[in-house]
Amino acid sequence: MSRDADRPRVAVFRPDDERLTEAVATLDELGVEAVADPMLAVDPTGAVPEPADWIVFTSKTGVELAAEAGWSPADARPGDAGSRPALACIGPATADAADAAGWTVDLIPDEYSSTGLVAAFRAVGVDGARIEVARSDHGSPVLLEGLRDAGARVHETVLYELVRPAGSGDSAEAAARGDLAGACFTSSLTVDHFLDAAVERGVRDDAVAGLNDAVVGCIGHPTRETAEDRGVAVDVVPSEASFRTLAEAVVAELDA
């Protein structure tokens, strides 16, 4: 991609699929140049959710992998052949994927996070219920601990591992050169993988300094906390956990 010297450059770290394509298009629409540097790749484990009263999906990817494996909620009946487990999704994108698979979604929290899911389950009451959490290998412990505190019997199935793609790190070198105006981190793991790539290329300190001279946006407070714990100053955390709102918040801060 040729560089546009007249537009600010903003790094984006989404997986190299339609999510990255959409993110680049969003940044372009907002008038900035995207520096696309995927920091996550999906490595499926081949596992599928186990039977329970509730099945919880925390990502669109998890839903799609389960569906591609031929799994459906009908396969996860807790015992009664005439029943099906209830299905919870962490947010609208995950729920849309479940709808596309032909599954009925019973619960979406008001806050699209592990904390929001725990609050939603507490509201419906899950004392004694069996809850299956189907997600990546980097899921937050907040969800499992919160559900157990609410009285549920919780089991976790890892549907996929999140790894750093080979060759990632161009954005770290750009930050180290002072060549980034902004960065959009969508999870704690994207922060850690960015910094791992910076270490691999021998530019960690300069890359952190470059981020601290740029506008850094994070989806969710856990991502912000990870960044700040690693020495990265965070400028914006949008109220809604979506890439578009993150991008809009970062660009608005650039224009301020």
Buried (B, 14 or more C-beta within 10 A) or exposed (E): EEEEEEBBBBBBBBBBEEBBEEBBEBBEEBEBBBBBBBBBBBEBEEBBBBBBBBBBBBBBBBBBBBBEBEBBBEBBBBEEEEEBBBBBBBBBBBBBBBBEBEBEBBBBBEBBBBBBBBBBBBEEEBEEBBBBBBBBBBBBEBBBEBBEEBEBBBBBBBBBEBBBBEEBBBBBBBBBEEBBBBBBBBBBBBBBBBBBBBBEBEBBEBBBBBBBEBBBBBBBEBBBBBBBEBEBEBBBBBEEBBBBBBBBBBBBBBEE
